Structures are given as C-alpha cells and as structure tokens.
Amino acid sequence: MILLGACQKALIEEPKSFLSPEQFFKSDEDAKQAVNGAYFWLVGSHPQRLFQQELWSYLDEECDNILGKTVRGALNISPINPGDYTQTMWNGCYRGVYTTSQVIDRVTKSGSSTIKDRSVAEARFLRALYYYYLTGIFRDVPLITEKNYLAIEENRKLPRTPAADVRKLMIEDLNAAIAVLPLKYSDAGDKGRATKGAAQALLTKVYLWNKDWKNAVATAKAVQGYRLLDNYADVFKSDNEFNDESIFEIDFKTDLLNSYQHAFYSPNSTVNVEPFKSKPWYGGYVPFKAYANSFEANDARKESIIATGYNGQAFAPETIYNTDVWFGPKWWRLDAGERNSGLDIYVFRYADVLLMLAEAANEDNDITTALNAINQVRVRAKLAPLAGLTQDALRTAIRKERSIELVGEGHRKFDLVRWGIWFETAKAAMATEAPLRANSLQKKYEYAPIPAAEVQKDPALSPQNEGY
C-alpha cells in the first residue's frame, strides 16, 4: 500500500525549491520516493485536496443521480464565486502536474533502471490523470511539462492551452506509460500503484472525449487481467479491496488516511433506525426519486445502491426535505466515524472499461461488439441481455447502464458533458425536487470558471470560459 499521507512532508510549494539532482534522484529508492510524492496529490490536504472530498463531490453533483439533500437553492457561479470546490481542485491538480513533471525530468536524467523507468511511467500516468480532471473541469488550461515546470516567472504569464492540445500530451504520456507499466505488482506494498490496465483505461477515456472511436475500441479491448466479480455487492465490501475488478483505486485507511465519502452517502439520524440513528453522519446525498425509480425490475444492483430500510426496519420519512429513499450499502461503513472510514474510492474498474468499449463500438457502428460488452455488465446484474437494438436505442441503453452501474464513482458529470447533454439532463432532473436550482442552472456551468484569484496572478489566463 502506498502511504499517501506519509508523502506530504516531502513536497514543497515552489518547484525552484525542489532538491537538486546532486541531493536526490540518484538511486532506485529515490525514484520510488519521488513518484510516491506524485501520488500524494490524488488525496492532498486542504486547500489542495482531491479524492478526500472536493473532486469526487464535483464529479457527481449537479447531475441527474445525486441530490444534495439540503442544497437545493439557486446556483450563482462566477470567477469570484467559483463554487465550493473549484479553487481546491485547481490547486490540487496543478500540484500533481508540477510534481509529476519534476519526477519525469529528474528521474529520467538520473539514468535508467527497471525501477526508475517504472517510476517515470507511473508519473506519466499520473500527469495524464491530473490533466484529465483539469481539462474536464476547466477545459483549456495552462500546459506545464518537464520542459517548463521550473520556469517560475514565465509560468506566471502562461496562457491557457486548448484542451485538444493538452489531450495530445495525455495520449503521449499514456502510450509511454503503457509500454513500461506492469500488468500487476507482486509486492503487496505496491498496491495502489498505476498498472498497464490503469493507463489503458484512462487512455480509453481520452479517446472518448476526442470521439476517436476506433482507438477507444482497440485500447479498451487491450485491457487484460481483470474480470467482473460474480456479484455487484461484493465489489464494494470493505474486506474485498483491490479485487479482480479493480483497475485503479485510492486506498484509504481508518485513522491513517481517512475517507468520509461514506458520511455523504449514508442515511442520517432522521431515519430512526440503528446504527444510523446514533451516527453523526451528514447524510448529505440522496438519490433523485426519478433515479431511484429508474431501475429495471430484478436489477440486482438496486439493493446495493438504494435503501429504504435496514435490518428489517423501514426508514422513517424525513419531512423537511421530503426524503424517503436513501443511498445504500455500496458506500456504507457502519463502524466508521463521521470523517474517518477506510472506504476506498474506485477511479477505474473493469465494468467501466466494458461500458466504454460498448459506447465506442456502438458509435463506430460495431453493434455486435457493443452488445457483447454491455451484456456482460447486464448479465452480472441479473438482467436480460439486449438484442436487436438500433444504434440510437443502444446509445440510450449504454448511457443508462453507465448511470446505474457507476453511480457515485466520479464519472457522471464528465459523461454528460462529453455527450453534450449535461444542461438539459441536469435541469430536467432538478425540475421537480429542486426547482430553484433547476431555474438557476445555466449551460455555462458545464465547465467551471478559472478562479478569479488565478487570473489575478496570471492575466494571460483570460479570456474566461464562455458565459463567464
């Protein structure tokens, strides 16, 4: 297990303060320690944190599955008021970009070995991942690489690079990483490190953004060594982390590197059923009722995703916000405190790869491959295989399947944005249960504004995203 929290002290604020090659980056152990520091920013620490809260919140909120139980008022997002998460995500992702660029530069210059080459490949994967989130959240962003990360003054005048060009670097990084990264790690201490499959899964996502269907199909098909577990619920059990379906996950540990995603997705004390009645959990998220009612009959996933009771006792309705349905045990950790669980977060798992394969194949008019891929996911959910669908009908089915299978796993906002349907989908979902929010929703919110504080430091970041 990579102890991400232990890496924090090794990281510093400005690249010019990094240890020189004479002091560091000599040995294999130096290379491993350096890339461990690059992993740290996946979690980070406030105000530069990602998967501890802000990133996973942004990636699924304001869509059509997850409703903030108490957050239903009007949205008013601007560069000065960019939202609760925006500045933190910008900070965290760019810390990751600078650190990975440093690793790529310094470790490469220190010579070649199996460990050093692997460390550089891990850094390339991570840099692509940080840019994946930056381009998905902000679209065009400044491009920092191993060639310019030390140019402090110049970077304060750096303009935004079109997302399409940033994705060219991501594709280059990921192909380089795929050529070096192992399929698996034999040492248990390396759990959580990037693998060939992780780089292929991310590369597939980049190709989907680019609508490069043939490369997306080929890359998704190349992901090997994983399988769907027999039961959906087993994927999320606390004693089944790093299972055969997991491709890349963030490893949290109670009292060491704590997660509190569970507190947002668990019922709170208002349900009047133990142990929830006695827990100080937020219960901040509930499913949209239309989403809770969208499951097909006999879908085996529903009992993991949706809950109306526990241990034979029905949840009491919550009257202030008219809540009578909650998220289910997929996220629960009943022995955890409010901000202290070991709930891991999946970044990529094999079901996602199969559904990406289905999407790309369908768009490339290969209906047979698309049906084969989506049906593997459906059969695991105890649903009948699909057959005889038109391309349009299959597209709709694939999009719904992603909504059900991957709910709360950080894919929904990006999916809806790249499909070009975020605004109308989110607005329709909010219309009944959060009408004030629906009425305030604007199409420009599909991307976040560049925070005004960043533009003040670097005026070349103007112009803002459209509409801001």
MARDRENLUM-235288 format. One line per field, with one value per residue (C-alpha): x, y, z; residue number from 1; residue in one letter. Coordinates in nm, 2 decimals. Last residue first. Example, Ala and Ser with C-alpha at 12.3 -4.5 7.8 and 13.67 -1.06 7.14 Angstrom:
REM residues 2
x	c(1.37_1.23)
y	c(-0.11_-0.45)
z	c(0.71_0.78)
i	c(2_1)
aa	c(S_A)
***
This chain:
REM residues 468
x	c(-1.84_-2.05_-1.77_-1.47_-1.27_-1.05_-0.81_-0.55_-0.29_-0.38_-0.18_-0.19_-0.53_-0.65_-0.57_-0.76_-1.05_-1.09_-1.10_-1.47_-1.61_-1.73_-2.09_-2.19_-2.20_-2.53_-2.70_-2.89_-3.09_-3.43_-3.32_-3.17_-3.50_-3.69_-3.50_-3.72_-3.94_-3.72_-3.39_-3.38_-3.49_-3.22_-2.95_-3.04_-3.09_-2.75_-2.54_-2.64_-2.33_-2.22_-1.88_-2.06_-2.29_-2.01_-1.79_-2.06_-2.14_-1.80_-1.69_-1.79_-2.12_-2.33_-2.12_-2.36_-2.68_-2.58_-2.34_-2.63_-2.85_-2.59_-2.54_-2.92_-2.96_-2.67_-2.83_-3.16_-2.97_-2.76_-3.07_-3.14_-3.19_-3.06_-3.00_-2.92_-3.18_-3.08_-2.93_-2.68_-2.39_-2.59_-2.62_-2.25_-2.16_-2.44_-2.28_-1.97_-2.13_-2.39_-2.11_-1.91_-2.21_-2.32_-2.00_-2.12_-1.82_-2.05_-2.16_-1.81_-1.71_-2.01_-1.97_-1.60_-1.66_-1.92_-1.67_-1.40_-1.64_-1.72_-1.35_-1.28_-1.13_-1.11_-1.25_-1.26_-1.16_-1.37_-1.13_-1.35_-1.29_-1.48_-1.81_-1.69_-1.69_-1.83_-2.12_-1.92_-2.18_-2.10_-2.24_-2.46_-2.74_-2.83_-3.15_-3.53_-3.80_-3.68_-3.95_-3.69_-3.84_-4.03_-3.77_-3.95_-3.87_-3.65_-3.81_-3.67_-3.58_-3.20_-3.20_-3.46_-3.54_-3.21_-3.08_-2.74_-2.66_-3.02_-3.05_-2.76_-2.95_-3.18_-3.49_-3.72_-3.53_-3.40_-3.54_-3.74_-3.43_-3.33_-3.67_-3.65_-3.33_-3.09_-2.99_-2.67_-2.58_-2.65_-2.41_-2.31_-2.32_-2.43_-2.68_-2.99_-2.78_-2.69_-2.98_-3.30_-3.47_-3.43_-3.36_-3.02_-2.86_-2.87_-2.52_-2.39_-2.23_-2.08_-1.94_-1.73_-1.55_-1.21_-0.92_-0.56_-0.42_-0.70_-0.91_-0.72_-0.79_-0.66_-0.74_-0.83_-0.71_-0.81_-1.04_-1.25_-1.02_-1.03_-0.81_-1.05_-1.26_-1.28_-1.47_-1.72_-1.78_-1.71_-1.90_-2.23_-2.21_-2.19_-1.99_-1.69_-1.63_-1.29_-0.94_-0.61_-0.64_-0.72_-0.64_-1.00_-1.05_-0.75_-0.87_-1.23_-1.11_-0.87_-1.15_-1.39_-1.18_-1.46_-1.19_-1.35_-1.39_-1.02_-0.93_-1.15_-0.98_-0.64_-0.75_-0.85_-0.52_-0.31_-0.49_-0.45_-0.08_-0.06_-0.05_0.03_-0.24_-0.10_0.28_0.34_0.17_0.47_0.38_0.26_0.02_0.01_0.34_0.40_0.66_0.49_0.16_0.34_0.47_0.12_-0.02_0.22_0.17_-0.21_-0.20_0.02_-0.23_-0.50_-0.35_-0.37_-0.75_-0.80_-0.67_-0.37_-0.44_-0.19_0.13_0.24_0.31_0.47_0.74_0.83_0.85_1.03_1.10_0.79_0.89_1.03_0.90_0.55_0.31_0.03_-0.20_-0.57_-0.85_-1.15_-1.19_-1.34_-1.28_-0.95_-0.82_-0.95_-0.78_-0.48_-0.44_-0.48_-0.23_0.02_-0.05_0.01_0.34_0.45_0.39_0.59_0.88_0.87_0.87_1.18_1.35_1.26_1.38_1.69_1.79_1.98_1.95_1.82_1.50_1.45_1.48_1.25_0.98_0.98_0.96_0.68_0.49_0.53_0.43_0.12_0.02_0.04_-0.16_-0.44_-0.45_-0.46_-0.72_-0.93_-0.92_-1.00_-1.31_-1.46_-1.70_-1.81_-1.65_-1.75_-1.51_-1.50_-1.88_-2.13_-2.47_-2.67_-3.02_-3.12_-3.15_-2.85_-3.01_-3.04_-2.78_-2.92_-2.74_-2.85_-2.93_-2.63_-2.53_-2.31_-2.12_-1.77_-1.78_-1.82_-1.55_-1.31_-1.38_-1.37_-1.07_-1.02_-0.89_-0.71_-0.51_-0.67_-0.69_-0.46_-0.38_-0.57_-0.46_-0.19_0.00_0.06_0.33_0.51_0.52_0.68_0.97_1.00_1.02_1.29_1.50_1.48_1.61_1.90_2.03_1.71_1.83_2.10_2.30_1.99_1.88_1.60_1.29_1.28_1.25_0.94_0.76_0.53_0.71_0.65_0.84_0.63_0.32_0.44_0.34_-0.02_-0.01_0.11_0.13_0.00)
y	c(3.39_3.28_3.10_3.01_3.31_3.51_3.53_3.30_3.56_3.77_3.53_3.61_3.79_3.52_3.26_3.46_3.50_3.12_2.98_2.92_2.57_2.39_2.25_2.56_2.76_2.59_2.77_2.63_2.89_2.75_2.40_2.51_2.68_2.37_2.12_1.81_1.85_2.05_1.90_1.60_1.81_2.07_1.81_1.64_1.96_2.10_1.79_1.67_1.73_1.37_1.50_1.70_1.41_1.17_1.42_1.49_1.12_0.96_1.01_0.67_0.78_0.59_0.36_0.07_0.27_0.58_0.38_0.15_0.45_0.58_0.23_0.19_0.53_0.45_0.11_0.28_0.52_0.24_0.03_-0.26_-0.62_-0.77_-0.67_-0.94_-0.99_-0.85_-1.04_-0.75_-0.97_-1.03_-0.66_-0.59_-0.87_-0.75_-0.41_-0.56_-0.82_-0.56_-0.32_-0.58_-0.68_-0.33_-0.23_0.10_0.30_0.49_0.14_0.02_0.34_0.31_-0.07_-0.04_0.24_0.01_-0.27_-0.04_0.09_-0.26_-0.32_-0.07_0.28_0.55_0.34_0.51_0.31_0.34_0.33_0.55_0.85_1.17_1.09_0.78_0.44_0.10_0.11_0.18_0.24_0.33_0.04_-0.01_0.21_0.56_0.69_0.70_0.87_1.23_1.50_1.78_1.88_1.55_1.28_0.96_0.69_0.41_0.07_-0.20_-0.54_-0.49_-0.16_0.04_0.24_0.18_0.23_0.14_-0.21_-0.34_-0.18_-0.37_-0.70_-0.54_-0.76_-0.50_-0.23_0.06_0.40_0.45_0.55_0.79_0.95_0.99_1.17_0.98_1.13_1.30_1.49_1.21_1.41_1.13_1.18_0.82_0.71_0.68_0.54_0.23_0.20_0.31_0.65_0.76_1.11_1.00_1.01_0.77_0.71_0.87_1.18_1.01_0.72_0.98_1.05_0.90_0.87_0.82_0.68_0.66_0.44_0.36_0.49_0.33_0.52_0.28_0.18_-0.14_-0.30_-0.59_-0.86_-0.72_-0.44_-0.41_-0.70_-0.68_-0.35_-0.49_-0.27_-0.52_-0.79_-0.60_-0.64_-1.02_-1.25_-1.02_-0.87_-0.96_-0.82_-0.94_-0.76_-0.41_-0.43_-0.44_-0.09_0.04_-0.10_0.03_0.38_0.39_0.31_0.56_0.87_1.09_1.30_1.27_0.90_0.88_1.04_0.79_0.50_0.64_0.64_0.27_0.19_0.37_0.18_-0.15_-0.10_-0.05_0.25_0.19_0.13_-0.19_-0.17_-0.29_-0.62_-0.69_-0.89_-0.59_-0.64_-0.58_-0.39_-0.04_0.02_0.04_0.16_0.45_0.58_0.54_0.73_1.02_1.07_1.04_1.29_1.53_1.52_1.57_1.91_2.00_1.92_2.11_2.43_2.57_2.85_3.13_3.13_3.46_3.32_3.03_3.26_3.37_3.01_2.84_2.52_2.34_2.43_2.12_1.86_1.98_2.25_2.34_2.61_2.51_2.49_2.28_2.38_2.07_1.80_1.96_1.97_1.62_1.46_1.68_1.52_1.18_1.24_1.36_1.04_0.81_0.99_0.97_0.60_0.56_0.77_0.54_0.23_0.35_0.42_0.08_-0.11_0.10_0.41_0.72_1.02_1.24_1.04_1.06_1.44_1.53_1.28_1.33_1.70_1.68_1.45_1.71_2.01_1.83_1.70_2.04_2.16_1.91_2.00_2.38_2.37_2.13_2.35_2.66_2.49_2.30_2.53_2.72_2.97_3.29_3.55_3.36_3.32_3.06_3.15_2.84_2.87_2.67_2.29_2.20_2.03_1.68_1.73_1.53_1.25_1.09_1.36_1.60_1.88_1.66_1.36_1.48_1.78_1.57_1.32_1.61_1.80_1.52_1.31_1.25_1.60_1.81_2.13_2.36_2.12_1.82_1.60_1.29_1.24_1.49_1.21_1.01_1.25_1.22_0.84_0.92_1.08_0.81_0.55_0.74_0.80_0.42_0.34_0.57_0.91_1.13_1.34_1.57_1.62_1.62_1.93_1.91_2.11_2.47_2.61_2.39_2.60_2.47_2.17_1.80_1.55_1.63_1.52_1.17_1.00_1.07_0.88_0.56_0.34_0.00)
z	c(-1.75_-2.05_-2.24_-2.02_-1.92_-2.16_-1.98_-1.83_-1.96_-1.65_-1.43_-1.06_-1.10_-1.32_-1.05_-0.79_-1.02_-1.03_-1.39_-1.44_-1.40_-1.71_-1.76_-1.57_-1.90_-1.97_-1.69_-1.39_-1.19_-1.27_-1.19_-0.86_-0.76_-0.88_-0.67_-0.65_-0.96_-1.20_-1.08_-1.31_-1.61_-1.54_-1.51_-1.84_-2.03_-1.92_-1.93_-2.28_-2.49_-2.47_-2.34_-2.07_-1.96_-1.92_-1.74_-1.49_-1.44_-1.40_-1.03_-0.88_-0.73_-0.98_-1.20_-1.28_-1.29_-1.49_-1.70_-1.79_-1.88_-2.12_-2.28_-2.32_-2.49_-2.73_-2.80_-2.90_-3.13_-3.29_-3.34_-3.10_-3.19_-2.87_-2.50_-2.25_-1.97_-1.63_-1.34_-1.27_-1.38_-1.70_-1.75_-1.73_-1.97_-2.19_-2.23_-2.39_-2.61_-2.73_-2.83_-3.01_-3.22_-3.28_-3.45_-3.60_-3.47_-3.23_-3.10_-3.06_-2.87_-2.63_-2.57_-2.51_-2.26_-2.09_-2.08_-1.94_-1.67_-1.56_-1.53_-1.26_-1.27_-1.01_-0.73_-0.40_-0.09_0.23_0.52_0.74_0.95_0.89_1.07_1.25_1.09_1.21_0.97_0.66_0.39_0.03_-0.17_0.13_0.00_-0.09_0.05_-0.01_0.18_0.18_0.18_0.26_0.60_0.64_0.66_0.62_0.88_0.74_0.74_0.97_0.85_0.90_0.72_0.54_0.22_0.06_-0.30_-0.45_-0.31_-0.32_-0.67_-0.82_-0.86_-1.12_-1.08_-1.24_-1.43_-1.22_-1.30_-0.98_-0.77_-1.05_-1.06_-0.68_-0.71_-0.49_-0.15_-0.06_0.26_0.51_0.73_0.97_1.34_1.40_1.66_1.44_1.16_1.37_1.43_1.26_1.32_0.96_1.09_1.22_0.88_0.59_0.43_0.11_0.25_0.55_0.34_0.14_0.46_0.39_0.63_0.56_0.89_1.14_0.91_0.59_0.24_-0.08_-0.39_-0.66_-1.01_-1.20_-0.95_-1.10_-0.96_-0.61_-0.47_-0.17_-0.07_0.31_0.30_0.05_-0.26_-0.54_-0.35_-0.40_-0.78_-0.75_-0.98_-0.99_-1.34_-1.46_-1.49_-1.64_-1.98_-2.10_-2.48_-2.58_-2.42_-2.62_-2.96_-2.90_-2.80_-3.09_-3.33_-3.16_-3.17_-3.04_-2.87_-2.53_-2.60_-2.69_-2.35_-2.17_-2.35_-2.25_-1.88_-1.90_-2.08_-1.82_-1.54_-1.73_-1.76_-1.39_-1.16_-0.80_-0.55_-0.41_-0.42_-0.06_-0.16_-0.38_-0.69_-0.89_-1.19_-1.56_-1.54_-1.66_-1.94_-2.28_-2.12_-1.96_-2.30_-2.45_-2.16_-2.18_-2.55_-2.52_-2.23_-2.43_-2.72_-2.46_-2.37_-2.74_-2.75_-2.42_-2.58_-2.40_-2.15_-2.13_-1.92_-1.76_-1.41_-1.59_-1.73_-1.37_-1.24_-1.53_-1.34_-1.48_-1.84_-2.01_-1.77_-1.86_-1.76_-2.01_-1.88_-1.91_-2.17_-2.04_-1.68_-1.52_-1.78_-1.89_-1.53_-1.44_-1.74_-1.68_-1.33_-1.48_-1.76_-1.50_-1.30_-1.60_-1.68_-1.32_-1.32_-1.64_-1.48_-1.17_-1.40_-1.58_-1.24_-1.10_-1.41_-1.44_-1.64_-1.56_-1.33_-1.61_-1.65_-1.27_-1.28_-1.57_-1.53_-1.15_-1.18_-1.43_-1.19_-0.91_-1.12_-1.25_-0.91_-0.75_-1.05_-0.98_-0.61_-0.66_-0.94_-0.74_-0.43_-0.63_-0.78_-0.48_-0.31_-0.61_-0.85_-0.65_-0.80_-1.13_-1.12_-1.00_-0.88_-0.81_-0.67_-0.37_-0.33_-0.11_0.19_0.05_-0.21_-0.50_-0.68_-1.00_-1.25_-1.24_-1.02_-0.81_-0.94_-1.05_-0.81_-0.50_-0.61_-0.66_-0.34_-0.09_0.01_-0.36_-0.45_-0.19_-0.22_0.04_0.23_0.20_-0.09_-0.19_-0.55_-0.46_-0.27_-0.58_-0.70_-0.37_-0.42_-0.75_-0.57_-0.31_-0.58_-0.77_-0.46_-0.39_-0.73_-0.66_-0.77_-0.77_-0.48_-0.34_-0.66_-0.87_-0.68_-0.42_-0.52_-0.40_-0.76_-0.80_-0.54_-0.27_-0.12_-0.11_0.10_0.40_0.23_0.13_0.45_0.38_0.05_0.22_-0.09_0.00)
i	c(468_467_466_465_464_463_462_461_460_459_458_457_456_455_454_453_452_451_450_449_448_447_446_445_444_443_442_441_440_439_438_437_436_435_434_433_432_431_430_429_428_427_426_425_424_423_422_421_420_419_418_417_416_415_414_413_412_411_410_409_408_407_406_405_404_403_402_401_400_399_398_397_396_395_394_393_392_391_390_389_388_387_386_385_384_383_382_381_380_379_378_377_376_375_374_373_372_371_370_369_368_367_366_365_364_363_362_361_360_359_358_357_356_355_354_353_352_351_350_349_348_347_346_345_344_343_342_341_340_339_338_337_336_335_334_333_332_331_330_329_328_327_326_325_324_323_322_321_320_319_318_317_316_315_314_313_312_311_310_309_308_307_306_305_304_303_302_301_300_299_298_297_296_295_294_293_292_291_290_289_288_287_286_285_284_283_282_281_280_279_278_277_276_275_274_273_272_271_270_269_268_267_266_265_264_263_262_261_260_259_258_257_256_255_254_253_252_251_250_249_248_247_246_245_244_243_242_241_240_239_238_237_236_235_234_233_232_231_230_229_228_227_226_225_224_223_222_221_220_219_218_217_216_215_214_213_212_211_210_209_208_207_206_205_204_203_202_201_200_199_198_197_196_195_194_193_192_191_190_189_188_187_186_185_184_183_182_181_180_179_178_177_176_175_174_173_172_171_170_169_168_167_166_165_164_163_162_161_160_159_158_157_156_155_154_153_152_151_150_149_148_147_146_145_144_143_142_141_140_139_138_137_136_135_134_133_132_131_130_129_128_127_126_125_124_123_122_121_120_119_118_117_116_115_114_113_112_111_110_109_108_107_106_105_104_103_102_101_100_99_98_97_96_95_94_93_92_91_90_89_88_87_86_85_84_83_82_81_80_79_78_77_76_75_74_73_72_71_70_69_68_67_66_65_64_63_62_61_60_59_58_57_56_55_54_53_52_51_50_49_48_47_46_45_44_43_42_41_40_39_38_37_36_35_34_33_32_31_30_29_28_27_26_25_24_23_22_21_20_19_18_17_16_15_14_13_12_11_10_9_8_7_6_5_4_3_2_1)
aa	c(Y_G_E_N_Q_P_S_L_A_P_D_K_Q_V_E_A_A_P_I_P_A_Y_E_Y_K_K_Q_L_S_N_A_R_L_P_A_E_T_A_M_A_A_K_A_T_E_F_W_I_G_W_R_V_L_D_F_K_R_H_G_E_G_V_L_E_I_S_R_E_K_R_I_A_T_R_L_A_D_Q_T_L_G_A_L_P_A_L_K_A_R_V_R_V_Q_N_I_A_N_L_A_T_T_I_D_N_D_E_N_A_A_E_A_L_M_L_L_V_D_A_Y_R_F_V_Y_I_D_L_G_S_N_R_E_G_A_D_L_R_W_W_K_P_G_F_W_V_D_T_N_Y_I_T_E_P_A_F_A_Q_G_N_Y_G_T_A_I_I_S_E_K_R_A_D_N_A_E_F_S_N_A_Y_A_K_F_P_V_Y_G_G_Y_W_P_K_S_K_F_P_E_V_N_V_T_S_N_P_S_Y_F_A_H_Q_Y_S_N_L_L_D_T_K_F_D_I_E_F_I_S_E_D_N_F_E_N_D_S_K_F_V_D_A_Y_N_D_L_L_R_Y_G_Q_V_A_K_A_T_A_V_A_N_K_W_D_K_N_W_L_Y_V_K_T_L_L_A_Q_A_A_G_K_T_A_R_G_K_D_G_A_D_S_Y_K_L_P_L_V_A_I_A_A_N_L_D_E_I_M_L_K_R_V_D_A_A_P_T_R_P_L_K_R_N_E_E_I_A_L_Y_N_K_E_T_I_L_P_V_D_R_F_I_G_T_L_Y_Y_Y_Y_L_A_R_L_F_R_A_E_A_V_S_R_D_K_I_T_S_S_G_S_K_T_V_R_D_I_V_Q_S_T_T_Y_V_G_R_Y_C_G_N_W_M_T_Q_T_Y_D_G_P_N_I_P_S_I_N_L_A_G_R_V_T_K_G_L_I_N_D_C_E_E_D_L_Y_S_W_L_E_Q_Q_F_L_R_Q_P_H_S_G_V_L_W_F_Y_A_G_N_V_A_Q_K_A_D_E_D_S_K_F_F_Q_E_P_S_L_F_S_K_P_E_E_I_L_A_K_Q_C_A_G_L_L_I_M)
***
